Amino acid sequence: MHKICGLAVFLLSVSLSTGVPAAEVNIYSARKENLIKPLLDQFSAQTGIKTNLITASADKLLTRMINEGQNTPADILITVDAGRLYRAMEADIFQPIESEKIEAIVPAHLRDPDNYWIALSKRARVIFYAPDRVDPNALSSYENLADPQWKKRICIRGSGNIYNQSLVASMIAANGKQATQEWAQALVDNMARPPMGGDRDQIKAAAAGQCDIAVANTYYYAKMLENKKDQAQYQAAKKMAIFWPNQAGRGAHVNISGAGISKYSRNRENAIKLLEFLLSPEAQDWYASVNYEYPVNPEVKPSGLLGSWGAFKADTLNLSKLGELNAEAVKTMDRAGWK
């Protein structure tokens, strides 16, 4: 018995002296701590792998990883929007994610063609309308928002917003540069006011009668409906209804929150294990119920509020296109006078 204990102590001392790393994984996350930490804690409880979390804005984290270079402690970057994930890949801070399990779960259009990044959850950017002023039969598609019937009736946030840049990039992919330029110009003409504020502000403005239609991400709307402590947001959301565009065509525009593994990760295998866990049914279901984003794992069906909205057809454009066409989208919006 004493020999066994002595051996254990010896092996531990060898491990410490040789610098064998502890089982851990370091995460840079643009998601707020309360939206990711419970899942990380569950992962650690199941695997014994320690998680170290740093949260900040998406752009700050990307800049930080670029500046840190090969000295970065980050193993994983979690961020929002395919456009940002593409920027990270272009900055050469990712390495391919090698996991048959992940490839089997994540549909091809929701990951980089060479697996430099993957989706963890989906969000749809759709149309919200005031039922007392808008007949839903008059709505049909994103393209329809350029129709003269919507003159001075649309609220949408600014051109500097990555969500709108990705929406315009998807339009370019679907319809070409010239048609999208004409659409953007007509959309600007149909805006009820100069773009200001975030997605919630567009919904609140429409509810207040400043416009009749708002373009926003579904999870903002869901959070407004579920936040009865903030009666202003709750009552505004109650006055609005959701419309799924392009259901007769390519489907509603979908974007993601996603992740990539650092090119210089020192805990690559643990990073892969964490990504696989975040795509598991239990993790996907928890995230959908807490942050109101749609699951990436096809086995997980939306429930609760998301489920009550029913199924919708989503655009299956490979989201790498949103990054590839981002610069052209920004130019298109600038030329149209989209502020």
C-alpha positions in Angstrom: 0.0 0.0 0.0 2.8 2.4 0.9 4.6 1.5 -2.3 1.4 2.4 -4.3 1.0 5.7 -2.5 4.6 6.5 -3.0 4.3 5.7 -6.8 1.3 8.0 -7.1 3.2 10.9 -5.4 6.2 10.3 -7.6 4.1 10.3 -10.8 2.3 13.5 -9.7 5.7 15.2 -9.0 6.9 14.1 -12.4 3.7 15.5 -14.0 4.2 18.9 -12.3 7.9 19.0 -13.0 7.5 18.2 -16.7 4.8 20.7 -17.2 2.1 18.2 -18.3 -0.9 20.5 -18.8 -4.1 20.2 -16.8 -7.3 19.2 -18.6 -8.7 22.6 -19.6 -10.0 24.6 -22.4 -9.9 28.4 -22.8 -12.8 30.2 -24.4 -13.1 33.7 -25.8 -16.8 34.4 -26.1 -18.9 37.3 -27.6 -21.9 35.7 -25.9 -22.6 37.1 -22.4 -21.5 35.0 -19.5 -25.0 34.0 -18.4 -25.7 32.7 -21.9 -22.7 30.3 -22.0 -21.4 29.7 -18.4 -24.1 27.3 -17.3 -23.3 25.1 -20.3 -19.5 25.3 -19.6 -20.1 24.2 -16.0 -22.2 21.3 -17.2 -19.4 20.3 -19.6 -16.8 20.4 -16.9 -19.0 18.3 -14.6 -19.4 15.7 -17.3 -15.8 15.6 -18.5 -13.6 16.9 -15.7 -12.2 19.4 -18.2 -11.8 22.9 -16.7 -13.2 25.8 -18.7 -11.7 29.3 -18.6 -14.0 32.0 -20.0 -13.3 35.5 -21.2 -16.2 37.6 -22.6 -16.1 40.8 -24.6 -17.5 42.3 -27.7 -17.1 40.2 -30.9 -14.8 42.8 -32.6 -12.7 43.3 -29.5 -12.1 39.5 -29.1 -11.2 39.2 -32.8 -8.7 42.1 -32.6 -7.3 40.6 -29.4 -6.6 37.2 -31.0 -5.0 38.8 -34.0 -2.7 40.8 -31.8 -1.9 37.9 -29.5 -0.9 35.8 -32.5 0.8 32.5 -31.5 0.8 33.6 -27.9 -2.9 33.6 -27.6 -4.3 31.5 -24.7 -7.6 31.1 -26.6 -8.5 27.6 -27.7 -12.0 28.6 -29.0 -13.6 31.8 -30.3 -17.4 31.9 -30.0 -19.0 34.8 -31.8 -22.1 36.0 -33.6 -22.8 36.3 -37.4 -21.2 34.3 -40.2 -19.7 37.5 -41.4 -17.5 37.8 -38.3 -16.6 34.1 -38.4 -15.4 34.6 -42.0 -13.4 37.7 -41.0 -11.7 35.6 -38.3 -10.9 32.9 -40.8 -9.5 35.5 -43.2 -7.3 36.8 -40.4 -5.8 33.3 -40.2 -6.6 32.7 -36.5 -8.5 29.4 -37.0 -7.6 25.9 -37.9 -9.8 23.2 -39.4 -12.2 21.4 -37.0 -11.6 17.7 -37.4 -14.6 15.8 -36.0 -16.8 13.3 -37.7 -19.4 13.8 -35.0 -19.6 17.6 -35.7 -19.8 17.0 -39.5 -22.6 14.6 -39.0 -24.6 17.1 -36.8 -24.1 20.5 -38.5 -25.6 20.8 -42.0 -23.1 21.7 -44.6 -24.5 25.2 -45.3 -24.1 26.1 -41.6 -20.3 25.6 -41.5 -17.3 26.7 -43.5 -16.7 24.4 -46.5 -13.3 23.6 -45.1 -14.6 23.4 -41.5 -12.7 26.4 -40.2 -15.9 27.4 -38.3 -19.2 25.9 -37.5 -22.7 27.1 -36.4 -23.8 26.6 -32.8 -27.3 28.2 -33.1 -29.4 29.8 -35.7 -31.3 33.2 -35.7 -33.7 34.4 -38.4 -33.8 38.0 -39.6 -37.4 38.5 -40.6 -40.3 41.0 -40.9 -42.5 42.2 -38.1 -45.7 44.1 -38.8 -48.4 46.0 -37.0 -51.6 43.9 -37.6 -53.8 47.0 -37.2 -52.1 48.7 -40.1 -50.7 46.0 -42.3 -52.5 43.2 -44.1 -50.1 40.2 -44.0 -51.4 39.2 -47.4 -49.6 42.3 -48.7 -46.3 40.9 -47.4 -44.3 38.3 -49.3 -40.5 38.7 -49.4 -37.5 40.8 -48.6 -37.7 42.0 -52.2 -41.2 43.2 -51.6 -40.0 45.7 -49.1 -38.9 47.8 -52.1 -42.5 48.2 -53.3 -43.9 51.7 -53.3 -46.7 50.6 -51.1 -44.2 50.7 -48.1 -43.2 54.3 -48.7 -42.1 55.8 -45.4 -43.4 52.7 -43.5 -40.2 50.7 -42.7 -37.9 50.7 -39.7 -34.5 49.0 -39.9 -31.2 49.7 -38.2 -28.1 51.2 -39.8 -25.8 49.9 -42.5 -22.9 49.5 -40.0 -24.8 46.6 -38.4 -23.3 43.3 -39.3 -26.8 41.6 -39.3 -28.0 44.0 -42.1 -24.7 43.6 -44.0 -25.2 39.8 -44.0 -28.9 40.3 -45.1 -27.8 42.4 -48.0 -25.0 39.9 -48.8 -27.6 37.2 -49.0 -29.6 39.3 -51.4 -26.6 39.7 -53.7 -26.0 36.0 -53.6 -29.7 35.4 -54.6 -30.4 38.2 -57.0 -27.0 39.7 -58.2 -25.3 43.0 -57.6 -27.5 45.3 -59.9 -30.9 44.0 -58.6 -29.7 44.3 -55.0 -28.5 47.8 -55.6 -31.9 48.8 -57.0 -33.5 47.1 -54.0 -31.4 48.8 -51.5 -32.1 52.2 -53.0 -35.8 51.6 -53.0 -35.6 50.3 -49.4 -33.9 53.5 -48.2 -36.7 55.5 -49.9 -39.3 53.4 -48.0 -37.7 54.0 -44.6 -39.9 55.9 -42.2 -36.9 57.5 -40.4 -33.1 57.5 -40.6 -31.8 54.2 -39.1 -31.2 54.5 -35.4 -30.9 52.1 -32.4 -30.9 48.3 -32.3 -33.4 45.6 -33.3 -35.6 46.2 -30.3 -35.9 49.9 -31.1 -37.2 49.0 -34.6 -40.0 46.9 -33.1 -40.8 49.5 -30.5 -40.9 52.2 -33.2 -43.4 50.2 -35.2 -45.5 49.5 -32.2 -45.6 53.2 -31.5 -46.8 54.1 -35.0 -43.5 55.6 -36.2 -43.5 52.9 -39.0 -45.6 49.9 -39.8 -42.9 47.3 -40.5 -39.7 46.5 -38.7 -36.8 44.2 -39.7 -35.2 42.4 -36.8 -33.8 39.1 -35.5 -36.4 36.8 -34.0 -34.7 36.3 -30.7 -35.0 40.0 -29.9 -38.7 39.8 -30.4 -38.9 36.7 -28.2 -36.9 38.3 -25.4 -39.3 41.3 -25.5 -42.3 39.0 -25.2 -40.8 37.1 -22.3 -39.6 40.1 -20.4 -42.8 41.2 -18.6 -40.6 43.2 -16.1 -40.0 45.7 -18.8 -43.6 46.6 -19.7 -42.6 49.0 -22.4 -40.8 46.3 -24.4 -43.4 43.7 -23.6 -46.4 45.8 -24.6 -44.6 46.9 -27.8 -43.9 43.3 -28.8 -47.5 42.3 -28.1 -48.7 44.9 -30.7 -46.6 43.3 -33.4 -46.7 40.1 -35.4 -44.1 38.0 -37.1 -43.9 37.3 -40.8 -41.6 34.7 -42.5 -40.4 36.1 -45.8 -39.6 34.3 -49.0 -41.5 31.1 -48.1 -42.5 30.5 -51.7 -38.8 30.9 -52.7 -35.4 30.5 -51.1 -36.7 30.9 -47.5 -36.1 33.3 -44.7 -32.6 34.7 -44.1 -30.8 32.8 -41.4 -27.6 33.7 -39.6 -25.8 32.0 -36.7 -23.8 32.2 -33.6 -20.8 30.0 -34.1 -17.2 29.0 -33.2 -13.8 28.2 -34.5 -10.7 26.6 -32.9 -7.7 28.8 -32.5 -4.8 28.1 -34.9 -2.5 28.1 -31.9 -4.7 26.1 -29.5 -2.8 24.2 -26.9 -5.9 22.2 -25.9 -7.2 21.2 -29.3 -8.7 17.9 -28.4 -10.5 19.5 -25.4 -11.8 22.2 -27.7 -13.3 19.7 -30.1 -14.9 17.9 -27.1 -16.5 21.2 -26.0 -17.8 22.0 -29.4 -19.3 18.5 -29.7 -20.9 19.0 -26.3 -22.4 22.3 -27.3 -24.1 20.6 -30.3 -25.5 17.8 -28.1 -29.3 17.7 -27.8 -29.3 18.8 -24.1 -27.1 21.8 -24.8 -29.0 22.8 -27.9 -32.3 22.5 -26.1 -31.1 24.6 -23.1 -29.7 27.3 -25.4 -32.9 27.6 -27.4 -35.0 27.9 -24.3 -32.7 30.5 -22.7 -31.6 32.7 -25.6 -34.5 31.9 -28.1 -32.2 30.9 -30.9 -33.0 28.0 -33.2 -31.1 24.7 -32.7 -28.5 23.6 -35.2 -28.8 20.0 -34.3 -31.6 18.6 -36.5 -32.7 16.2 -33.7 -33.7 19.1 -31.5 -37.1 20.7 -32.3 -37.9 24.2 -31.1 -40.3 24.2 -28.2 -42.1 26.8 -26.1 -42.3 30.3 -27.7 -40.2 29.3 -30.7 -42.3 26.3 -31.3 -45.5 28.3 -31.1 -44.5 30.3 -34.1 -44.5 27.1 -36.2 -42.1 25.8 -38.8 -40.6 28.0 -41.5 -38.6 27.5 -44.6 -35.0 28.8 -44.1 -32.5 29.9 -46.8 -29.9 27.2 -47.2 -27.3 29.5 -48.8 -23.8 28.4 -47.5 -23.2 31.1 -44.9 -19.6 31.5 -46.0 -21.1 33.6 -48.8 -22.1 36.2 -46.3 -18.5 36.8 -45.5 -17.3 36.6 -49.1 -19.9 39.2 -50.2 -19.6 41.5 -47.1 -17.5 44.1 -48.7 -19.8 44.3 -51.7 -22.8 44.5 -49.4 -21.3 47.5 -47.6 -20.6 49.2 -50.9 -24.1 48.6 -52.0 -25.6 50.1 -48.9 -23.2 53.1 -49.1 -24.2 53.8 -52.7 -27.9 53.6 -51.7 -27.5 56.2 -49.0 -28.2 53.7 -46.2 -26.9 55.4 -43.2 
